[in-house]
Amino acid sequence: MNITVDTASPVPPYEQIRARLAELIVLGILAPETPLPSVRQLATDLGLAPGTVQRAYTELRNEGLVGTRSRQRVVVAGSPGSSEDGAAARERELTAAAQRFVDRCRRLGAGDPEIRRKLGETLGEAAGSV
């Protein structure tokens, strides 16, 4: 599992962790019932405070992407596309990813027409058809 935190990013570390784990779950890279590292272990691995990792796990739990099992072990809850809750979690994650993309483009000074053009180019579509 590849999780990194960019301390220079304006995105809080807990959100970077949450977003990466959500991405791995939504893409099916982390299968249902896959155990996640303990809060303490992941915090140590990333050089962060345990509370930072705990907040990321709490957000994921609130989204229905993870749950707890015996001994408070955090595991992937289920396949995001396989249930109504999973579909809603996938939709929320797609919306959050799109918002992060737009926010980043705007920080670079791009306006909406330029953002649409670049997105269209990236998707292989005619500019402005997005």
C-alpha positions, 0 to 999 in steps of 0.5 A, a space after each residue: 500500500 503506497 501512502 505518502 503525505 506532502 507536508 508542503 501541501 495546503 491539503 491537511 495530512 489527514 485528508 491526504 491519507 483519507 483521499 489516498 485510502 479512499 482511492 485505493 478502496 474505490 478502485 478495488 486495489 484494497 479488497 473488502 476485509 483487507 486490514 489496514 495498518 493500525 493507527 499507531 503503525 501508519 502514524 509511525 510509518 508516515 512520521 505523523 501524530 496518531 491523531 492525524 491517522 485516527 481522523 483519516 480513519 474516522 472520516 473513512 468510517 463515516 463514508 462507509 469505506 472502512 469498519 472495525 473488527 475484533 480488537 479494533 482492527 480497521 478493515 475495508 468495509 466492502 466494494 464501493 460499487 456493489 451497494 447503494 452505500 458504496 455507490 454513494 461513497 464512490 460518488 462522493 469520492 469522485 466529487 471530492 477528486 474533481 473539486 481537488 483538481 479544480 482547486 489546484 488548477 485555480 491555484 495555478 491561475 487557470 480560469 474555468 474555460 482553460 480548465 475545461 479545455 485541459 480536461 477535454 484534452 486529457 480525456 481525448 475530447 475536442 477542446 471545450 466539449 466537456 
